[in-house]
Amino acid sequence: MSEKLKGKLSRSKHNESERDAFTEKEYQRVLAMLKADRSAKGLTDYALFRLGCTSGLRAAELAGLKWENLTEADGLYRATFTGKGSKVRTVQVEPEAYRAAVAAFRKRYRRKPTGNDYVFNGLATGRAAGRAGMTMATVYSRVKGIADRAKAAA
């Protein structure tokens, strides 16, 4: 094998099939840090983190999730959405994650969410408030910010 090829192989991505995961203690510490911030942004970050971690929704799915996609029956919450590969999926949503998302929406817009509102919103104001979803890049940015704050607090 040539030296050039050896160099390229050593720089290639390693197997990413196994990723690092939060320990229960780390997860609880991040939740406590986020829950302490009662601002609209803090409540949104808490809801975004909790819903993302407990439901398994991808960033694009979180960004496009509308309240009409969330249902409750017999105390169980579910999210139905079009996911990767244009497949319709339904996942269970943790009740605390649902309540946190409602609280964040109410804090920011001072009203109950309606079916056409996005669960996680962009910067729309006025009549469009609540009706412009976050972008996938914004979801990534918010989660990176959460991770950075968690590292700094540790």
C-alpha positions as CSV (number, residue, x, y, z in Angstrom):
1,M,0.0,0.0,0.0
2,S,1.4,3.4,-1.0
3,E,2.2,6.0,1.7
4,K,-0.3,8.4,0.0
5,L,-3.1,5.8,0.4
6,K,-2.1,5.0,4.0
7,G,-2.4,8.7,4.8
8,K,-5.8,9.0,3.2
9,L,-7.1,6.0,5.1
10,S,-5.8,7.3,8.4
11,R,-7.8,10.6,7.8
12,S,-11.0,8.8,6.8
13,K,-14.0,8.7,9.0
14,H,-14.0,5.9,11.5
15,N,-17.1,3.8,12.0
16,E,-19.8,6.0,13.4
17,S,-22.3,3.2,14.0
18,E,-21.8,3.6,17.7
19,R,-22.1,7.1,19.1
20,D,-21.5,8.5,22.6
21,A,-24.7,8.8,24.6
22,F,-25.6,10.7,27.7
23,T,-25.4,8.9,31.0
24,E,-28.6,9.3,33.1
25,K,-26.7,11.6,35.4
26,E,-25.5,13.8,32.5
27,Y,-29.0,13.9,31.0
28,Q,-30.6,14.9,34.3
29,R,-27.9,17.6,34.8
30,V,-28.6,19.2,31.4
31,L,-32.3,19.1,32.0
32,A,-31.9,20.8,35.4
33,M,-29.6,23.5,33.8
34,L,-32.2,24.1,31.0
35,K,-35.2,24.1,33.3
36,A,-33.6,26.8,35.5
37,D,-33.9,29.3,32.6
38,R,-37.5,30.5,32.7
39,S,-37.1,32.9,29.7
40,A,-38.9,32.1,26.4
41,K,-35.7,31.0,24.9
42,G,-34.8,28.9,27.9
43,L,-38.2,27.2,27.9
44,T,-37.9,26.5,24.2
45,D,-34.4,25.0,24.6
46,Y,-35.7,22.8,27.4
47,A,-38.7,21.6,25.3
48,L,-36.5,21.1,22.2
49,F,-33.9,19.1,24.0
50,R,-36.4,17.0,25.9
51,L,-38.6,16.3,22.9
52,G,-35.6,15.5,20.7
53,C,-34.0,13.2,23.3
54,T,-37.2,11.3,24.2
55,S,-38.9,11.0,20.9
56,G,-36.0,10.3,18.5
57,L,-37.2,12.9,16.1
58,R,-34.5,14.2,13.7
59,A,-33.7,17.9,13.4
60,A,-35.8,18.4,10.2
61,E,-38.7,16.6,11.9
62,L,-38.5,18.8,14.9
63,A,-38.3,21.9,12.7
64,G,-41.3,20.9,10.7
65,L,-43.5,19.7,13.6
66,K,-46.9,21.4,13.9
67,W,-49.3,21.3,16.7
68,E,-51.9,19.5,14.5
69,N,-49.4,16.7,14.3
70,L,-49.5,16.1,18.0
71,T,-52.4,14.1,19.5
72,E,-53.4,12.9,22.9
73,A,-55.5,9.9,23.7
74,D,-55.8,8.2,27.1
75,G,-52.9,10.3,28.5
76,L,-50.5,9.2,25.7
77,Y,-49.1,11.9,23.4
78,R,-48.1,11.0,19.9
79,A,-46.4,12.9,17.0
80,T,-47.3,11.9,13.4
81,F,-45.1,13.4,10.7
82,T,-43.5,12.8,7.4
83,G,-39.9,11.6,8.1
84,K,-36.9,10.6,6.1
85,G,-37.7,8.9,2.8
86,S,-41.1,10.6,2.8
87,K,-42.4,7.9,5.2
88,V,-45.2,8.8,7.6
89,R,-44.2,7.9,11.1
90,T,-45.8,8.1,14.5
91,V,-43.8,8.2,17.7
92,Q,-44.8,8.5,21.3
93,V,-44.1,11.9,22.9
94,E,-43.2,12.1,26.6
95,P,-46.0,14.0,28.5
96,E,-43.4,16.3,30.1
97,A,-41.9,17.2,26.7
98,Y,-45.4,18.0,25.4
99,R,-46.2,20.2,28.4
100,A,-42.8,22.0,28.1
101,A,-43.4,22.8,24.4
102,V,-46.9,24.2,25.3
103,A,-45.3,26.3,28.1
104,A,-42.6,27.6,25.8
105,F,-45.2,28.6,23.1
106,R,-47.4,30.3,25.6
107,K,-44.5,32.2,27.2
108,R,-43.4,33.5,23.8
109,Y,-46.8,34.3,22.1
110,R,-49.1,34.7,25.2
111,R,-51.7,32.4,23.7
112,K,-52.5,28.8,23.2
113,P,-51.0,27.1,20.2
114,T,-53.4,26.3,17.3
115,G,-53.1,23.4,14.9
116,N,-51.4,25.4,12.1
117,D,-48.7,26.8,14.5
118,Y,-45.3,25.2,14.5
119,V,-44.2,23.6,17.8
120,F,-40.8,25.3,17.4
121,N,-40.9,28.7,15.8
122,G,-38.7,30.9,13.8
123,L,-38.5,34.7,14.3
124,A,-42.0,35.6,12.8
125,T,-43.9,38.3,14.7
126,G,-47.3,39.9,14.4
127,R,-49.9,38.0,12.5
128,A,-47.4,35.4,11.4
129,A,-46.3,34.7,15.0
130,G,-46.1,31.0,15.6
131,R,-46.6,30.2,11.9
132,A,-43.0,30.1,10.7
133,G,-41.1,27.0,11.8
134,M,-37.5,26.9,12.8
135,T,-35.0,25.9,10.2
136,M,-33.0,22.7,10.5
137,A,-29.9,24.9,10.9
138,T,-31.5,26.7,13.8
139,V,-32.3,23.4,15.5
140,Y,-28.7,22.3,15.2
141,S,-27.5,25.7,16.4
142,R,-29.8,25.6,19.5
143,V,-28.7,22.1,20.4
144,K,-25.0,23.0,20.0
145,G,-25.6,26.0,22.3
146,I,-27.2,23.7,24.8
147,A,-24.2,21.4,24.7
148,D,-21.8,24.3,25.0
149,R,-23.6,25.6,28.1
150,A,-23.7,22.2,29.6
151,K,-19.9,21.8,29.1
152,A,-19.3,25.2,30.7
153,A,-21.5,24.4,33.7
154,A,-19.8,21.0,34.3
